Amino acid sequence: MVYFIGAGPGDPELMTIKGKRIIEQADVIIYAGSLVNPEVLSGHKEGARIYNSAGMHLEEVLEVMQEAHRCHQMTARVHTGDPSIFGAHREQMDRLDALGIPYEVIPGVSSFLSAAAELKREYTLPGVSQTVILTRMEGRTGVPERESIERLAEHRATMVVFLSVGKVRELCRKMIPAYGKDTPAAVVYKASWEDQRILRGTLETLPALVEASGIRKTALTLVGEFLGDDYELSRLYDRTFTHEYRKGSGEDLA
């Protein structure tokens, strides 16, 4: 069996119990060494074969999985964050399907969730935004035209931009016409790692802050009024609001 494991954003304690258990039991571990904190592999069993996929191509990764399968061994394929978000694991699963090798996916805590925790902010504030857009700028991997930054920005929803901090000036320039230059924005570098850094500003000021910091990769750019302080209170805990589990007082305290 091959297990695709979301290793979380960086802090080893932010990995699921199930993912940690599989890593401890695995005979073979293949991890994305350019992004995964090596500490998440601690506790692996003695004699486990460990491969850093940062220097491997797809066929090499699959060869390791096939060899483990022939030897009736368990493989832990460890991805950063959650593998379903920019994880490039679909192509591995499709190949395993073709080879008749069984696999399971164990989800993880994505860096965009850890970033919100470190910022102490809620993405979906009532009266501000009820939509979160996860995206990236076009690079060596293309982006469909319908998903260009300019078109997504028209929604003025909460936006989390992966893999694009190296182009932060261009990113902010493309977002300003829709959001406005004073819209709050932040960069979270290596969320939950010991060397985490947080930069806060606006779409107008953030590029200079990032360029001065030297941050060029392994960071998220977050944009939206959710970073501000104005929002409506939730109806869920409004004492006048009735729902399935509680009868409201009927008093309008506003």
Secondary structure, DSSP 8 states (H G I E B T S, - for coil): -EEEEE-BSS-GGGS-HHHHHHHHH-SEEEE-TTTS-GGGGTT--TT-EEEEGGG--HHHHHHHHHHHHHTT--EEEEESB-TTTT---HHHHHHHHHHT--EEEE----HHHHHHHHHT--SS-TTT-S-EEEEE--SSS---GGG-HHHHHTT--EEEEES-GGGHHHHHHHHHHHH-TTSEEEEEESTTSTT-EEEEEETTTHHHHHHHHT--SSEEEEESGGGSS-----STT-TT--BTTB--------
